[in-house]
């Protein structure tokens, strides 16, 4: 059983695949990755966040209430 990747025809050792090479530099890669986090949240996300927070508050209220 071999642990190395198979050699693809036309792929020579020491060269990078087109997906890796591309025209991207570190700045473009950084802006693409951070852009996911920095964009405005969608309405679905906000509704889910409010629902989760309200469930958490109900749970905490039921645990701390001494009747």
mmCIF file of the N, C-alpha and C atoms, coordinates in Angstrom:
data_MODEL
# 
_entry.id   MODEL 
# 
loop_
_atom_site.group_PDB 
_atom_site.id 
_atom_site.type_symbol 
_atom_site.label_atom_id 
_atom_site.label_alt_id 
_atom_site.label_comp_id 
_atom_site.label_asym_id 
_atom_site.label_entity_id 
_atom_site.label_seq_id 
_atom_site.pdbx_PDB_ins_code 
_atom_site.Cartn_x 
_atom_site.Cartn_y 
_atom_site.Cartn_z 
_atom_site.occupancy 
_atom_site.B_iso_or_equiv 
_atom_site.pdbx_formal_charge 
_atom_site.auth_seq_id 
_atom_site.auth_comp_id 
_atom_site.auth_asym_id 
_atom_site.auth_atom_id 
_atom_site.pdbx_PDB_model_num 
ATOM 1   N N  . UNK A 1 1  ? 0.842   -1.166 0.000   1.00 0.00 ? 1  UNK A N  1 
ATOM 2   C CA . UNK A 1 1  ? 0.000   0.000  0.000   1.00 0.00 ? 1  UNK A CA 1 
ATOM 3   C C  . UNK A 1 1  ? 0.890   1.232  0.000   1.00 0.00 ? 1  UNK A C  1 
ATOM 4   N N  . UNK A 1 2  ? 0.687   2.089  -0.974  1.00 0.00 ? 2  UNK A N  1 
ATOM 5   C CA . UNK A 1 2  ? 1.516   3.269  -1.137  1.00 0.00 ? 2  UNK A CA 1 
ATOM 6   C C  . UNK A 1 2  ? 0.892   4.456  -0.420  1.00 0.00 ? 2  UNK A C  1 
ATOM 7   N N  . UNK A 1 3  ? 1.737   5.301  0.192   1.00 0.00 ? 3  UNK A N  1 
ATOM 8   C CA . UNK A 1 3  ? 1.236   6.475  0.893   1.00 0.00 ? 3  UNK A CA 1 
ATOM 9   C C  . UNK A 1 3  ? 1.404   7.745  0.069   1.00 0.00 ? 3  UNK A C  1 
ATOM 10  N N  . UNK A 1 4  ? 2.007   7.632  -1.099  1.00 0.00 ? 4  UNK A N  1 
ATOM 11  C CA . UNK A 1 4  ? 2.189   8.812  -1.937  1.00 0.00 ? 4  UNK A CA 1 
ATOM 12  C C  . UNK A 1 4  ? 1.044   8.936  -2.924  1.00 0.00 ? 4  UNK A C  1 
ATOM 13  N N  . UNK A 1 5  ? 0.821   10.149 -3.385  1.00 0.00 ? 5  UNK A N  1 
ATOM 14  C CA . UNK A 1 5  ? -0.244  10.395 -4.356  1.00 0.00 ? 5  UNK A CA 1 
ATOM 15  C C  . UNK A 1 5  ? 0.184   9.861  -5.717  1.00 0.00 ? 5  UNK A C  1 
ATOM 16  N N  . UNK A 1 6  ? -0.752  9.346  -6.498  1.00 0.00 ? 6  UNK A N  1 
ATOM 17  C CA . UNK A 1 6  ? -0.396  8.843  -7.817  1.00 0.00 ? 6  UNK A CA 1 
ATOM 18  C C  . UNK A 1 6  ? 0.036   9.986  -8.734  1.00 0.00 ? 6  UNK A C  1 
ATOM 19  N N  . UNK A 1 7  ? 0.926   9.684  -9.655  1.00 0.00 ? 7  UNK A N  1 
ATOM 20  C CA . UNK A 1 7  ? 1.388   10.679 -10.615 1.00 0.00 ? 7  UNK A CA 1 
ATOM 21  C C  . UNK A 1 7  ? 0.378   10.757 -11.746 1.00 0.00 ? 7  UNK A C  1 
ATOM 22  N N  . UNK A 1 8  ? -0.148  11.942 -11.967 1.00 0.00 ? 8  UNK A N  1 
ATOM 23  C CA . UNK A 1 8  ? -1.122  12.181 -13.019 1.00 0.00 ? 8  UNK A CA 1 
ATOM 24  C C  . UNK A 1 8  ? -0.366  12.477 -14.307 1.00 0.00 ? 8  UNK A C  1 
ATOM 25  N N  . UNK A 1 9  ? -0.800  11.909 -15.441 1.00 0.00 ? 9  UNK A N  1 
ATOM 26  C CA . UNK A 1 9  ? -0.113  12.212 -16.688 1.00 0.00 ? 9  UNK A CA 1 
ATOM 27  C C  . UNK A 1 9  ? -0.076  13.718 -16.945 1.00 0.00 ? 9  UNK A C  1 
ATOM 28  N N  . UNK A 1 10 ? 1.085   14.237 -17.300 1.00 0.00 ? 10 UNK A N  1 
ATOM 29  C CA . UNK A 1 10 ? 1.255   15.664 -17.540 1.00 0.00 ? 10 UNK A CA 1 
ATOM 30  C C  . UNK A 1 10 ? 1.646   16.435 -16.303 1.00 0.00 ? 10 UNK A C  1 
ATOM 31  N N  . UNK A 1 11 ? 1.645   15.783 -15.148 1.00 0.00 ? 11 UNK A N  1 
ATOM 32  C CA . UNK A 1 11 ? 2.023   16.422 -13.893 1.00 0.00 ? 11 UNK A CA 1 
ATOM 33  C C  . UNK A 1 11 ? 3.427   15.961 -13.539 1.00 0.00 ? 11 UNK A C  1 
ATOM 34  N N  . UNK A 1 12 ? 4.364   16.868 -13.589 1.00 0.00 ? 12 UNK A N  1 
ATOM 35  C CA . UNK A 1 12 ? 5.735   16.499 -13.285 1.00 0.00 ? 12 UNK A CA 1 
ATOM 36  C C  . UNK A 1 12 ? 6.054   16.821 -11.842 1.00 0.00 ? 12 UNK A C  1 
ATOM 37  N N  . UNK A 1 13 ? 6.873   16.027 -11.211 1.00 0.00 ? 13 UNK A N  1 
ATOM 38  C CA . UNK A 1 13 ? 7.242   16.317 -9.821  1.00 0.00 ? 13 UNK A CA 1 
ATOM 39  C C  . UNK A 1 13 ? 7.911   17.682 -9.711  1.00 0.00 ? 13 UNK A C  1 
ATOM 40  N N  . UNK A 1 14 ? 7.627   18.399 -8.649  1.00 0.00 ? 14 UNK A N  1 
ATOM 41  C CA . UNK A 1 14 ? 8.212   19.710 -8.437  1.00 0.00 ? 14 UNK A CA 1 
ATOM 42  C C  . UNK A 1 14 ? 7.384   20.851 -8.997  1.00 0.00 ? 14 UNK A C  1 
ATOM 43  N N  . UNK A 1 15 ? 6.295   20.564 -9.693  1.00 0.00 ? 15 UNK A N  1 
ATOM 44  C CA . UNK A 1 15 ? 5.430   21.623 -10.200 1.00 0.00 ? 15 UNK A CA 1 
ATOM 45  C C  . UNK A 1 15 ? 4.118   21.594 -9.443  1.00 0.00 ? 15 UNK A C  1 
ATOM 46  N N  . UNK A 1 16 ? 3.444   22.708 -9.450  1.00 0.00 ? 16 UNK A N  1 
ATOM 47  C CA . UNK A 1 16 ? 2.170   22.815 -8.742  1.00 0.00 ? 16 UNK A CA 1 
ATOM 48  C C  . UNK A 1 16 ? 1.011   22.680 -9.709  1.00 0.00 ? 16 UNK A C  1 
ATOM 49  N N  . UNK A 1 17 ? -0.087  22.156 -9.220  1.00 0.00 ? 17 UNK A N  1 
ATOM 50  C CA . UNK A 1 17 ? -1.290  22.035 -10.036 1.00 0.00 ? 17 UNK A CA 1 
ATOM 51  C C  . UNK A 1 17 ? -1.844  23.425 -10.334 1.00 0.00 ? 17 UNK A C  1 
ATOM 52  N N  . UNK A 1 18 ? -2.634  23.542 -11.392 1.00 0.00 ? 18 UNK A N  1 
ATOM 53  C CA . UNK A 1 18 ? -3.189  24.827 -11.792 1.00 0.00 ? 18 UNK A CA 1 
ATOM 54  C C  . UNK A 1 18 ? -4.038  25.442 -10.681 1.00 0.00 ? 18 UNK A C  1 
ATOM 55  N N  . UNK A 1 19 ? -4.751  24.627 -9.933  1.00 0.00 ? 19 UNK A N  1 
ATOM 56  C CA . UNK A 1 19 ? -5.566  25.130 -8.837  1.00 0.00 ? 19 UNK A CA 1 
ATOM 57  C C  . UNK A 1 19 ? -4.703  25.806 -7.788  1.00 0.00 ? 19 UNK A C  1 
ATOM 58  N N  . UNK A 1 20 ? -3.536  25.258 -7.533  1.00 0.00 ? 20 UNK A N  1 
ATOM 59  C CA . UNK A 1 20 ? -2.650  25.829 -6.529  1.00 0.00 ? 20 UNK A CA 1 
ATOM 60  C C  . UNK A 1 20 ? -1.975  27.082 -7.073  1.00 0.00 ? 20 UNK A C  1 
ATOM 61  N N  . UNK A 1 21 ? -1.531  27.033 -8.329  1.00 0.00 ? 21 UNK A N  1 
ATOM 62  C CA . UNK A 1 21 ? -0.805  28.170 -8.889  1.00 0.00 ? 21 UNK A CA 1 
ATOM 63  C C  . UNK A 1 21 ? -1.714  29.367 -9.106  1.00 0.00 ? 21 UNK A C  1 
ATOM 64  N N  . UNK A 1 22 ? -2.704  29.245 -9.943  1.00 0.00 ? 22 UNK A N  1 
ATOM 65  C CA . UNK A 1 22 ? -3.652  30.332 -10.192 1.00 0.00 ? 22 UNK A CA 1 
ATOM 66  C C  . UNK A 1 22 ? -2.981  31.686 -10.307 1.00 0.00 ? 22 UNK A C  1 
ATOM 67  N N  . UNK A 1 23 ? -3.768  32.754 -10.215 1.00 0.00 ? 23 UNK A N  1 
ATOM 68  C CA . UNK A 1 23 ? -3.196  34.096 -10.240 1.00 0.00 ? 23 UNK A CA 1 
ATOM 69  C C  . UNK A 1 23 ? -3.333  34.776 -8.881  1.00 0.00 ? 23 UNK A C  1 
ATOM 70  N N  . UNK A 1 24 ? -3.614  34.002 -7.847  1.00 0.00 ? 24 UNK A N  1 
ATOM 71  C CA . UNK A 1 24 ? -3.831  34.557 -6.519  1.00 0.00 ? 24 UNK A CA 1 
ATOM 72  C C  . UNK A 1 24 ? -2.506  34.787 -5.799  1.00 0.00 ? 24 UNK A C  1 
ATOM 73  N N  . UNK A 1 25 ? -2.448  35.870 -5.048  1.00 0.00 ? 25 UNK A N  1 
ATOM 74  C CA . UNK A 1 25 ? -1.318  36.113 -4.174  1.00 0.00 ? 25 UNK A CA 1 
ATOM 75  C C  . UNK A 1 25 ? -1.830  36.072 -2.730  1.00 0.00 ? 25 UNK A C  1 
ATOM 76  N N  . UNK A 1 26 ? -0.951  36.335 -1.783  1.00 0.00 ? 26 UNK A N  1 
ATOM 77  C CA . UNK A 1 26 ? -1.355  36.243 -0.383  1.00 0.00 ? 26 UNK A CA 1 
ATOM 78  C C  . UNK A 1 26 ? -2.438  37.272 -0.035  1.00 0.00 ? 26 UNK A C  1 
ATOM 79  N N  . UNK A 1 27 ? -2.386  38.451 -0.628  1.00 0.00 ? 27 UNK A N  1 
ATOM 80  C CA . UNK A 1 27 ? -3.395  39.473 -0.339  1.00 0.00 ? 27 UNK A CA 1 
ATOM 81  C C  . UNK A 1 27 ? -4.773  39.032 -0.809  1.00 0.00 ? 27 UNK A C  1 
ATOM 82  N N  . UNK A 1 28 ? -4.865  38.497 -2.022  1.00 0.00 ? 28 UNK A N  1 
ATOM 83  C CA . UNK A 1 28 ? -6.159  38.033 -2.543  1.00 0.00 ? 28 UNK A CA 1 
ATOM 84  C C  . UNK A 1 28 ? -6.689  36.871 -1.704  1.00 0.00 ? 28 UNK A C  1 
ATOM 85  N N  . UNK A 1 29 ? -5.819  35.951 -1.339  1.00 0.00 ? 29 UNK A N  1 
ATOM 86  C CA . UNK A 1 29 ? -6.232  34.829 -0.507  1.00 0.00 ? 29 UNK A CA 1 
ATOM 87  C C  . UNK A 1 29 ? -6.738  35.315 0.839   1.00 0.00 ? 29 UNK A C  1 
ATOM 88  N N  . UNK A 1 30 ? -6.027  36.264 1.425   1.00 0.00 ? 30 UNK A N  1 
ATOM 89  C CA . UNK A 1 30 ? -6.423  36.801 2.721   1.00 0.00 ? 30 UNK A CA 1 
ATOM 90  C C  . UNK A 1 30 ? -7.769  37.523 2.647   1.00 0.00 ? 30 UNK A C  1 
ATOM 91  N N  . UNK A 1 31 ? -7.971  38.326 1.604   1.00 0.00 ? 31 UNK A N  1 
ATOM 92  C CA . UNK A 1 31 ? -9.241  39.040 1.484   1.00 0.00 ? 31 UNK A CA 1 
ATOM 93  C C  . UNK A 1 31 ? -10.393 38.090 1.177   1.00 0.00 ? 31 UNK A C  1 
ATOM 94  N N  . UNK A 1 32 ? -10.139 37.016 0.434   1.00 0.00 ? 32 UNK A N  1 
ATOM 95  C CA . UNK A 1 32 ? -11.200 36.045 0.149   1.00 0.00 ? 32 UNK A CA 1 
ATOM 96  C C  . UNK A 1 32 ? -11.635 35.324 1.418   1.00 0.00 ? 32 UNK A C  1 
ATOM 97  N N  . UNK A 1 33 ? -10.667 34.927 2.238   1.00 0.00 ? 33 UNK A N  1 
ATOM 98  C CA . UNK A 1 33 ? -10.998 34.185 3.462   1.00 0.00 ? 33 UNK A CA 1 
ATOM 99  C C  . UNK A 1 33 ? -11.652 35.103 4.485   1.00 0.00 ? 33 UNK A C  1 
ATOM 100 N N  . UNK A 1 34 ? -11.091 36.292 4.695   1.00 0.00 ? 34 UNK A N  1 
ATOM 101 C CA . UNK A 1 34 ? -11.653 37.195 5.696   1.00 0.00 ? 34 UNK A CA 1 
ATOM 102 C C  . UNK A 1 34 ? -12.979 37.797 5.232   1.00 0.00 ? 34 UNK A C  1 
ATOM 103 N N  . UNK A 1 35 ? -13.224 37.828 3.929   1.00 0.00 ? 35 UNK A N  1 
ATOM 104 C CA . UNK A 1 35 ? -14.484 38.360 3.415   1.00 0.00 ? 35 UNK A CA 1 
ATOM 105 C C  . UNK A 1 35 ? -15.680 37.546 3.863   1.00 0.00 ? 35 UNK A C  1 
ATOM 106 N N  . UNK A 1 36 ? -15.478 36.255 4.076   1.00 0.00 ? 36 UNK A N  1 
ATOM 107 C CA . UNK A 1 36 ? -16.561 35.388 4.548   1.00 0.00 ? 36 UNK A CA 1 
ATOM 108 C C  . UNK A 1 36 ? -17.007 35.821 5.936   1.00 0.00 ? 36 UNK A C  1 
ATOM 109 N N  . UNK A 1 37 ? -16.066 36.153 6.779   1.00 0.00 ? 37 UNK A N  1 
ATOM 110 C CA . UNK A 1 37 ? -16.370 36.511 8.160   1.00 0.00 ? 37 UNK A CA 1 
ATOM 111 C C  . UNK A 1 37 ? -16.873 37.946 8.265   1.00 0.00 ? 37 UNK A C  1 
ATOM 112 N N  . UNK A 1 38 ? -16.376 38.824 7.400   1.00 0.00 ? 38 UNK A N  1 
ATOM 113 C CA . UNK A 1 38 ? -16.651 40.244 7.541   1.00 0.00 ? 38 UNK A CA 1 
ATOM 114 C C  . UNK A 1 38 ? -17.939 40.718 6.872   1.00 0.00 ? 38 UNK A C  1 
ATOM 115 N N  . UNK A 1 39 ? -18.594 39.869 6.101   1.00 0.00 ? 39 UNK A N  1 
ATOM 116 C CA . UNK A 1 39 ? -19.799 40.370 5.444   1.00 0.00 ? 39 UNK A CA 1 
ATOM 117 C C  . UNK A 1 39 ? -20.975 40.427 6.424   1.00 0.00 ? 39 UNK A C  1 
ATOM 118 N N  . UNK A 1 40 ? -21.971 41.203 6.034   1.00 0.00 ? 40 UNK A N  1 
ATOM 119 C CA . UNK A 1 40 ? -23.139 41.434 6.883   1.00 0.00 ? 40 UNK A CA 1 
ATOM 120 C C  . UNK A 1 40 ? -23.923 40.133 7.062   1.00 0.00 ? 40 UNK A C  1 
ATOM 121 N N  . UNK A 1 41 ? -24.386 39.843 8.296   1.00 0.00 ? 41 UNK A N  1 
ATOM 122 C CA . UNK A 1 41 ? -25.158 38.620 8.522   1.00 0.00 ? 41 UNK A CA 1 
ATOM 123 C C  . UNK A 1 41 ? -26.496 38.647 7.786   1.00 0.00 ? 41 UNK A C  1 
ATOM 124 N N  . UNK A 1 42 ? -26.924 37.486 7.343   1.00 0.00 ? 42 UNK A N  1 
ATOM 125 C CA . UNK A 1 42 ? -28.182 37.380 6.612   1.00 0.00 ? 42 UNK A CA 1 
ATOM 126 C C  . UNK A 1 42 ? -29.353 37.365 7.601   1.00 0.00 ? 42 UNK A C  1 
ATOM 127 N N  . UNK A 1 43 ? -30.558 37.663 7.125   1.00 0.00 ? 43 UNK A N  1 
ATOM 128 C CA . UNK A 1 43 ? -31.735 37.619 8.015   1.00 0.00 ? 43 UNK A CA 1 
ATOM 129 C C  . UNK A 1 43 ? -31.960 36.228 8.620   1.00 0.00 ? 43 UNK A C  1 
ATOM 130 N N  . UNK A 1 44 ? -31.679 35.174 7.857   1.00 0.00 ? 44 UNK A N  1 
ATOM 131 C CA . UNK A 1 44 ? -31.828 33.816 8.405   1.00 0.00 ? 44 UNK A CA 1 
ATOM 132 C C  . UNK A 1 44 ? -30.919 33.611 9.608   1.00 0.00 ? 44 UNK A C  1 
ATOM 133 N N  . UNK A 1 45 ? -29.688 34.111 9.504   1.00 0.00 ? 45 UNK A N  1 
ATOM 134 C CA . UNK A 1 45 ? -28.743 33.973 10.607  1.00 0.00 ? 45 UNK A CA 1 
ATOM 135 C C  . UNK A 1 45 ? -29.247 34.718 11.835  1.00 0.00 ? 45 UNK A C  1 
ATOM 136 N N  . UNK A 1 46 ? -29.722 35.939 11.638  1.00 0.00 ? 46 UNK A N  1 
ATOM 137 C CA . UNK A 1 46 ? -30.192 36.735 12.768  1.00 0.00 ? 46 UNK A CA 1 
ATOM 138 C C  . UNK A 1 46 ? -31.418 36.108 13.430  1.00 0.00 ? 46 UNK A C  1 
ATOM 139 N N  . UNK A 1 47 ? -32.331 35.563 12.633  1.00 0.00 ? 47 UNK A N  1 
ATOM 140 C CA . UNK A 1 47 ? -33.509 34.885 13.196  1.00 0.00 ? 47 UNK A CA 1 
ATOM 141 C C  . UNK A 1 47 ? -33.070 33.655 13.996  1.00 0.00 ? 47 UNK A C  1 
ATOM 142 N N  . UNK A 1 48 ? -32.135 32.902 13.469  1.00 0.00 ? 48 UNK A N  1 
ATOM 143 C CA . UNK A 1 48 ? -31.620 31.738 14.192  1.00 0.00 ? 48 UNK A CA 1 
ATOM 144 C C  . UNK A 1 48 ? -30.914 32.121 15.475  1.00 0.00 ? 48 UNK A C  1 
ATOM 145 N N  . UNK A 1 49 ? -30.163 33.220 15.427  1.00 0.00 ? 49 UNK A N  1 
ATOM 146 C CA . UNK A 1 49 ? -29.462 33.689 16.622  1.00 0.00 ? 49 UNK A CA 1 
ATOM 147 C C  . UNK A 1 49 ? -30.452 34.117 17.699  1.00 0.00 ? 49 UNK A C  1 
ATOM 148 N N  . UNK A 1 50 ? -31.493 34.821 17.308  1.00 0.00 ? 50 UNK A N  1 
ATOM 149 C CA . UNK A 1 50 ? -32.519 35.248 18.267  1.00 0.00 ? 50 UNK A CA 1 
ATOM 150 C C  . UNK A 1 50 ? -33.245 34.037 18.849  1.00 0.00 ? 50 UNK A C  1 
ATOM 151 N N  . UNK A 1 51 ? -33.554 33.051 18.014  1.00 0.00 ? 51 UNK A N  1 
ATOM 152 C CA . UNK A 1 51 ? -34.236 31.837 18.501  1.00 0.00 ? 51 UNK A CA 1 
ATOM 153 C C  . UNK A 1 51 ? -33.342 31.083 19.487  1.00 0.00 ? 51 UNK A C  1 
ATOM 154 N N  . UNK A 1 52 ? -32.062 30.943 19.161  1.00 0.00 ? 52 UNK A N  1 
ATOM 155 C CA . UNK A 1 52 ? -31.151 30.228 20.058  1.00 0.00 ? 52 UNK A CA 1 
ATOM 156 C C  . UNK A 1 52 ? -30.978 30.979 21.375  1.00 0.00 ? 52 UNK A C  1 
ATOM 157 N N  . UNK A 1 53 ? -30.882 32.308 21.309  1.00 0.00 ? 53 UNK A N  1 
ATOM 158 C CA . UNK A 1 53 ? -30.732 33.097 22.528  1.00 0.00 ? 53 UNK A CA 1 
ATOM 159 C C  . UNK A 1 53 ? -31.980 33.003 23.406  1.00 0.00 ? 53 UNK A C  1 
ATOM 160 N N  . UNK A 1 54 ? -33.145 32.989 22.784  1.00 0.00 ? 54 UNK A N  1 
ATOM 161 C CA . UNK A 1 54 ? -34.371 32.900 23.583  1.00 0.00 ? 54 UNK A CA 1 
ATOM 162 C C  . UNK A 1 54 ? -34.497 31.518 24.235  1.00 0.00 ? 54 UNK A C  1 
ATOM 163 N N  . UNK A 1 55 ? -34.107 30.475 23.540  1.00 0.00 ? 55 UNK A N  1 
ATOM 164 C CA . UNK A 1 55 ? -34.130 29.136 24.135  1.00 0.00 ? 55 UNK A CA 1 
ATOM 165 C C  . UNK A 1 55 ? -33.150 29.061 25.295  1.00 0.00 ? 55 UNK A C  1 
ATOM 166 N N  . UNK A 1 56 ? -31.974 29.680 25.129  1.00 0.00 ? 56 UNK A N  1 
ATOM 167 C CA . UNK A 1 56 ? -30.991 29.712 26.210  1.00 0.00 ? 56 UNK A CA 1 
ATOM 168 C C  . UNK A 1 56 ? -31.544 30.451 27.423  1.00 0.00 ? 56 UNK A C  1 
ATOM 169 N N  . UNK A 1 57 ? -32.214 31.577 27.199  1.00 0.00 ? 57 UNK A N  1 
ATOM 170 C CA . UNK A 1 57 ? -32.780 32.330 28.319  1.00 0.00 ? 57 UNK A CA 1 
ATOM 171 C C  . UNK A 1 57 ? -33.879 31.548 29.030  1.00 0.00 ? 57 UNK A C  1 
ATOM 172 N N  . UNK A 1 58 ? -34.712 30.835 28.276  1.00 0.00 ? 58 UNK A N  1 
ATOM 173 C CA . UNK A 1 58 ? -35.753 30.008 28.902  1.00 0.00 ? 58 UNK A CA 1 
ATOM 174 C C  . UNK A 1 58 ? -35.105 28.900 29.728  1.00 0.00 ? 58 UNK A C  1 
ATOM 175 N N  . UNK A 1 59 ? -34.055 28.286 29.211  1.00 0.00 ? 59 UNK A N  1 
ATOM 176 C CA . UNK A 1 59 ? -33.377 27.227 29.946  1.00 0.00 ? 59 UNK A CA 1 
ATOM 177 C C  . UNK A 1 59 ? -32.737 27.771 31.228  1.00 0.00 ? 59 UNK A C  1 
ATOM 178 N N  . UNK A 1 60 ? -32.056 28.889 31.118  1.00 0.00 ? 60 UNK A N  1 
ATOM 179 C CA . UNK A 1 60 ? -31.432 29.486 32.306  1.00 0.00 ? 60 UNK A CA 1 
ATOM 180 C C  . UNK A 1 60 ? -32.482 29.927 33.312  1.00 0.00 ? 60 UNK A C  1 
ATOM 181 N N  . UNK A 1 61 ? -33.592 30.464 32.830  1.00 0.00 ? 61 UNK A N  1 
ATOM 182 C CA . UNK A 1 61 ? -34.665 30.857 33.739  1.00 0.00 ? 61 UNK A CA 1 
ATOM 183 C C  . UNK A 1 61 ? -35.277 29.676 34.454  1.00 0.00 ? 61 UNK A C  1 
ATOM 184 N N  . UNK A 1 62 ? -35.420 28.559 33.766  1.00 0.00 ? 62 UNK A N  1 
ATOM 185 C CA . UNK A 1 62 ? -36.008 27.385 34.406  1.00 0.00 ? 62 UNK A CA 1 
ATOM 186 C C  . UNK A 1 62 ? -35.037 26.734 35.389  1.00 0.00 ? 62 UNK A C  1 
ATOM 187 N N  . UNK A 1 63 ? -33.748 26.888 35.167  1.00 0.00 ? 63 UNK A N  1 
ATOM 188 C CA . UNK A 1 63 ? -32.789 26.307 36.088  1.00 0.00 ? 63 UNK A CA 1 
ATOM 189 C C  . UNK A 1 63 ? -32.586 27.171 37.333  1.00 0.00 ? 63 UNK A C  1 
ATOM 190 N N  . UNK A 1 64 ? -32.772 28.449 37.207  1.00 0.00 ? 64 UNK A N  1 
ATOM 191 C CA . UNK A 1 64 ? -32.521 29.340 38.347  1.00 0.00 ? 64 UNK A CA 1 
ATOM 192 C C  . UNK A 1 64 ? -33.767 29.680 39.143  1.00 0.00 ? 64 UNK A C  1 
ATOM 193 N N  . UNK A 1 65 ? -34.922 29.297 38.682  1.00 0.00 ? 65 UNK A N  1 
ATOM 194 C CA . UNK A 1 65 ? -36.163 29.604 39.395  1.00 0.00 ? 65 UNK A CA 1 
ATOM 195 C C  . UNK A 1 65 ? -36.372 28.560 40.490  1.00 0.00 ? 65 UNK A C  1 
ATOM 196 N N  . UNK A 1 66 ? -36.488 29.064 41.724  1.00 0.00 ? 66 UNK A N  1 
ATOM 197 C CA . UNK A 1 66 ? -36.748 28.158 42.860  1.00 0.00 ? 66 UNK A CA 1 
ATOM 198 C C  . UNK A 1 66 ? -38.200 28.390 43.313  1.00 0.00 ? 66 UNK A C  1 
ATOM 199 N N  . UNK A 1 67 ? -39.020 27.424 43.017  1.00 0.00 ? 67 UNK A N  1 
ATOM 200 C CA . UNK A 1 67 ? -40.446 27.558 43.383  1.00 0.00 ? 67 UNK A CA 1 
ATOM 201 C C  . UNK A 1 67 ? -40.735 26.903 44.699  1.00 0.00 ? 67 UNK A C  1 
# 
